[in-house]
Amino acid sequence: MTAMHTDAGVFARSHEVSARSHEQVVFCEDDRTGLKAIIAIHSTALGPALGGTRFYPYASEAAALEDVLRLSWGMTYKAAAAGVNLGGGKAVIIGDPAVHKTEALLAAYARFVETLGGRYITAGDVGTNTDDLDIIGKHTGHVTGRSKAAGGSGDSARLTALGVFHSMRAGAESVWGQPTLAGRTVGVEGVGKVGRELIALLLEDGAEVCVTDVNEAALQQVSQAHPAVRLLSSVATAPVDVYAPCALGGTLTAASVADIEAKLVCGAANNQLATPAVEDALGERGITWVPDFVANAGGLIQVEGELRRADAAAVEADVTRIFERCRDILAAARTEGIGSGAAANRFAERRLDAIPRAI
């Protein structure tokens, strides 16, 4: 995708994201608590729009709008590809969660979610956690991902990482012929909750792991838990077999791809490609990319299971099936001579197009 024009209106920006325009974008402001939030509902064709709430200190309101439009569009495709009966939505709260997050602000945000009458169901994302979702859940029933004590399924980091791990196994099979990371070097960029869970799975599978993060304390936590993991200033350009972006998106650019040594890119971050043309650049360099919205769907599958009160073991089994889904998408890309992103989009769009689009 090309960068959005900052002087464009909401409708124009939606069409810049996708030919499938957004159904609804809601701007929420509460003077008493300082809340400024945007909720974007991209599609409810398959079910209510589900997506997490990101609490982040955006440089501008335009940047927040761009992020929420892209993320909500991605959630539509993630849900469609994952086979769950949910649409795509996302929300952003503008501000530094370490400074601006209060119970009153979260309650105000929850009341805005409630006004949507279930068209949007919120969950956790960057800057929000199960404690926050428990607070939100006191003021709206349209929330998932709450703590087990509050009747939810708990943090989704473990199952998100599990899905990424199985996606990486499928990628490894496509690149090297074996569905394992044993003997491979994996560079994990971002060692938050998902990144740390992924590291443990990779080490258990026999991979060598190196990591990077802007948070020094997070790196030290990894070192203490896993002394064999190497700390690097960058893993994107390091001599690794697999590059796993697990922080914020947009790290794959025309410039960064030129310096990547990995043969496989697969991680938990959303919107990893800065523009669609980056996938062509990856292909020209012989680098296989596992589309992020397929790889990181484990958390979505978990919270969808929470909504329908599914058995935890059955939900985990659903997450492991991401391996077969990725295998099929990568095989289709090879057979059809297209990028894996295009193959994944077609996979999702077949489900979306089978249902008449209606509000």
N, C-alpha and C positions, 0 to 999 in steps of 0.2 A: 504494500500500500504506500502511496505517496503521502508526504506530510500534509496534514489538513491546512487549509487556508484560515488564518486566524480571524479574518474579517467575514468569513462565511457564516450564514445562519445555521440553526440547528438542523433544518431539513437538508440543506446542502451537505453538511458534514456527515449526516447519516448516509447519504448516497455515496460519499467518498469512501466510507468504510465498506459498503457492500451494496450490490444491486438489490438485495433484499432489505428494504428500509426498516427502520425501527418503528414499532407500533406506538410507543409512548416514551417520552422523556419528562421526568418530573424534577423540578428544582425546589428544594426544601430549605427554608430558612427560618430560624427561631431566634429572635433577638435576645430573649432572656438567657439562653444558654450559649449563644454564639454559634449555634449549629449552621453550617452551610453544607448541604449534601445534594447529590444528583443521583436519581434512580433512573436507570435506562432499561426499558423492556424491549428487547429486540423482537422476540417471537413467542407467541403462546399457541402455535399450531399444534404442538405435540402435548401440551399441558401447561400448567402455570410456570411462569418464568422463574427459574431458580439461579441464584448466583450470590457470591459472597459480598460483604461490605468491606471495602478497602479504606482504611484511615491513613491518610498520607499528606505530607506538607507540600502540596503541589506549588510549583512556581507561579502559576496563574490559574484563573478559573477556566481559561481556554484549554490549558493542559489537562485539567481535571475532566473536562467534557470530552476531550479526545480519548482519554484513557477509558472512561466509562462506556463510551460508544464502542470502542474496539473490544473491550473485555466482554460486554454483553453480547455482541455479535459472535465472539468466540464461544460463549457458553451455549448458544443455539446449536452450533456445529458439534460441540463437545457432547451435549446431551443426545443429539441425533445419532452421532457415531457410537455412543456408549449403549444405545438401545434402550434408554430409559424414557419414560413418558413425561418428559419435562421440556419446557421451553427455555429460552435464554434470556437472562437478565443480569444486572450487576448494579452495584451502588458504590459511590465514593463519598467519603466525608473529608472535607478539606481542612487540614490542620495537622499539627504534630501530636500524635497520640500520647507521647510522654508529657506533653504540656497541656493540651486542650481536652483530652478525654475525661469526662466526668459522668457520673451516673445520671445526672439530670440531662446532659446532652444526649446520651444514649437513649434515655426514655423519650425525649422529644423526637429523636430519629425514629424510634419504634412506632410512635403514634402516626408519623407520616406513612410508614410501611402499612400500618393498619388501614389507612384510608383507601388503599388500593384494593382492598377486599379480597386478597388472595391471588390477584394476578401476578404479584411478585412475592417470592419467598426468599428471605435472606439467610445468609450463613457466614462463616468466617472467611477472612482473607488477610492480606498484609495489614498489620496494625490492629487487628481484632482477634479475640480469642474466645474460648468457651465461657470464661467469666463474663465477658461483654455480652455474649449471646444469651446467657442466663438472665442478665438484666433486661435485654431487649425482649426476651420471652415473657417478662412480667407485664408487658404493655401491648404485645401482639402475639397471636398464635401462629403468625406466618413467618416462622423462624425454625431453622434446623441446625444441627451441629452443637446443641447444648451439651453441658456436662452430663455424665451418667447420673449424678445426684439430682439433677433437674429433669430427669426422664429422657435425656438425649443419648446419642451414641458416643459422645466424647470427641476428643480432638481427631481430626481426619488426617493428620500428618502421616501416620503409619501406613494407612491404606493408600494414600496418594503416592508415597514412596514405593510401596509394593507394586503399584501399577507401573510406575516409571521403571522399576527394576525389570519387570517382565517385558516391558516395551524394549528395553535395552537388550534383553536376551534375544528378542525377535530380530532386532537390528544386528546383533552379533552374528546370528545365524545367516542373515542376508549377506553380510560382508565377508565373514570368515568361515561360514559353513557349519558352525556349531553354536547351539543356543546357550552359551555360557560366557561369563566374563573371566573365567579362570585364566590366569596368566596374562591378562590384559591390564593396561594401565588406564585408569579412569580419572579424569580431572573434574572434580565437582566444584562448581562456582556458586557459592552461597551455602552456608552451613547453618541455616535456620532449622526449624523443626523438621521440615521435609528432607533437607539436605543431610541432617544427622541420621535420620532413619535410613536413608538411601546408602550412606556410607557403611552402616552396619551390615546391610544386605549384601553389598558388594564385597566386603571383606569375607563374609561367610561363604561367598561363592568362589573365593580364591583370587579376587582381583587385587592389584596394587592400586592404592588410592592416593591422590594428592589433592589438596583443597586450597581455596582462596576465599576471602571474605573481607569486607571493609570493616567488620566488627572484630577487633582484636580479642575481646573477651570470648566471643563465640569460637574463634580459632583455638584459644587455649582450652576451652571445654572439650573440643574434639581431640586435642593432643593428650589431654588427661585420660579420656575414655579409650583412645586408640593410638597408642604411642607410635605405631608403625606408619601412620598417615603422615605424609610430607606436607609442609606448609609452603606455599608458593605465592609470589606477588601476583601471578597471573597463571591460569590454567588454559585459557583460550588459545594461547600461542605456544604452550609448552609441548614437549615431545610426548604426547599421550596418544593412546589408541582411540579413546572415547572422550569427547567433551560434553559435560553434563551441566548446562545452564540451569541453575536452581534458584536464582535471585529474581530481580525484576527483568522484564522483557527488553527486546530491542537490541540485544548484544550481537546479533548476527547482522552485520552490515557488509556492504561491498568491500570496504577497507579491511574489516576484521577477518572476513572469509579468506582473503588473500594470504593471511598469516597462520591460518589454522593448519596444524599438522595431523590432527585426528582424522580417522577415516569414517567415524560415526559420531553424529551429534544427536543426543537424546537426553532431555532433562525435564524438570518440573515447571520451569518458568512459563508463563503465558506470553503469547505474542512475541516469540523469539526472533522472528524475521522483521527487520526494520522496514523492508518493503518486499513485495512479492518477487521482485527481480533477484533478490538474494538467493532464492532457491535455485535459480538458474546458475548463479555463480558457484553454489555448492556442487551442483551437478557437473559443471565444467571441470571442477577440481577432483571429481571422483569421490566426493564426500556424501555419504548417506545420511539423510535427516529424517528422524522419526517425528512426524507432526506433533506439536506440543498438545493440541487439544485432544488427541487420542491418547498420548502417553500419560497425561496427568489427570485422567478422568477418575482415578480411584476414589478421591475425596467426594466427587459428585455421586458416584455409585453408592458410597457409604451413606451420605445424607438422604439420598433417595430411598435407600433401604430403611432409614430411620423414619421417614415419612409414612411408609407403609408397614412399619413395625415388623420388618423381616428379621429372620434369625441371623445372628452375627456371623455364624459359620457360612451360611448361604451367601451373605453379602461378600465375604472375603473370597469365596469361590468365584463369584461374579467378577471381582477385581482381577483375579488371576487370568480370566479369559481375555483380558486385554492383550495377552501374548498372541492368541490366535487372530485377534482383530488386526494387530500390527503386522503380523505375518502376511495376512491376506492383502492388506493395503500395499505393503512393499512389493509383494508378488505382482499385484495389479499394475503398479507403477512400472515395473520392468517389462511386463507383457505388453502394455499399451504405449510404452515409450514416453511416459510423462513423469513429472515430478511426484514425489510422495505426497506433497501437499495437495496437488491437484487430485490425486487418487483418493486421498482422505476426504476432500471436499465432495467428490462425486459419491463416495460411500454415504456421507451424511445427507446429501441432497436427495438421494433416492428415497430416503425416509420422509424428508420434508415435503417432497413433491407428490408423495402418495396421499397426502392429506390436504384438502382444500384449505387455503389460507384464509382465516377469518379472525376477527377480533371478538 
